[in-house]
């Protein structure tokens, strides 16, 4: 199953920091790009079958720490 999430940040700098941090996460078929603007980051990955996948929760926590939120 593919998971698609998008996060919004108050500045391009924070969005870029989030993008760079997430791009090093260990996830199957992970792609991280700017979204509809330079204040948005789109994250796509394949959900891990057979185990508990807490990546979405990690992404939400990281975004919140960088003043972002899921949209």
Backbone torsions as a table, in degrees:
resi	resn	phi	psi	omega
1	UNK	NA	131.3	177.4
2	UNK	-88.1	138.5	177.6
3	UNK	-113.6	131.2	178.7
4	UNK	-125.2	121.9	-179.6
5	UNK	-129.3	150.3	175.0
6	UNK	-134.6	138.4	-178.0
7	UNK	-122.9	146.2	179.3
8	UNK	-116.8	138.4	-178.4
9	UNK	-126.2	155.6	-178.4
10	UNK	-73.1	-15.6	179.3
11	UNK	-145.2	159.1	176.6
12	UNK	-64.1	-37.1	-178.9
13	UNK	-60.5	-45.6	179.1
14	UNK	-67.0	-39.2	177.7
15	UNK	-62.9	-42.5	179.8
16	UNK	-66.0	-39.0	177.6
17	UNK	-63.1	-43.3	177.4
18	UNK	-62.3	-47.1	179.7
19	UNK	-56.5	-47.6	-179.2
20	UNK	-65.6	-39.2	179.6
21	UNK	-66.4	-47.1	-176.7
22	UNK	-68.0	-30.6	-178.1
23	UNK	-62.7	-15.2	178.9
24	UNK	-100.4	3.4	177.8
25	UNK	-69.2	152.7	178.1
26	UNK	-92.0	99.6	178.9
27	UNK	-147.6	149.8	179.9
28	UNK	-72.7	132.5	176.8
29	UNK	52.1	41.9	-179.0
30	UNK	-74.0	127.4	170.3
31	UNK	-130.3	136.5	-179.3
32	UNK	-132.5	124.0	-177.8
33	UNK	-143.5	163.1	169.0
34	UNK	-65.6	146.7	-178.8
35	UNK	-93.7	-131.6	-173.3
36	UNK	-70.7	-15.6	174.4
37	UNK	-150.7	179.8	179.5
38	UNK	-78.2	3.4	174.2
39	UNK	-103.7	0.4	-178.7
40	UNK	-116.5	142.1	175.5
41	UNK	-126.7	130.5	179.2
42	UNK	-105.1	131.7	-179.6
43	UNK	-122.4	127.2	175.8
44	UNK	-125.4	137.3	175.3
45	UNK	-158.2	165.3	177.9
46	UNK	-95.3	127.2	179.4
47	UNK	-64.6	134.0	179.2
48	UNK	-76.5	120.9	179.2
49	UNK	-82.1	144.5	173.8
50	UNK	86.2	-7.8	177.7
51	UNK	-136.3	164.5	176.1
52	UNK	-76.8	122.8	-178.9
53	UNK	-105.5	108.2	-178.0
54	UNK	-102.2	18.2	-177.0
55	UNK	-61.4	-40.7	-179.9
56	UNK	-60.9	-39.4	177.9
57	UNK	-66.3	-41.2	177.4
58	UNK	-62.4	-42.1	179.1
59	UNK	-64.0	-43.3	178.6
60	UNK	-61.0	-43.8	-180.0
61	UNK	-64.7	-43.6	179.4
62	UNK	-63.3	-44.6	179.3
63	UNK	-61.2	-42.6	-179.8
64	UNK	-63.2	-37.4	177.8
65	UNK	-67.2	-22.3	179.9
66	UNK	-106.1	23.8	176.6
67	UNK	65.5	23.8	179.1
68	UNK	-107.2	172.2	178.0
69	UNK	-151.1	153.3	177.5
70	UNK	-73.9	139.0	177.1
71	UNK	-118.9	NA	NA
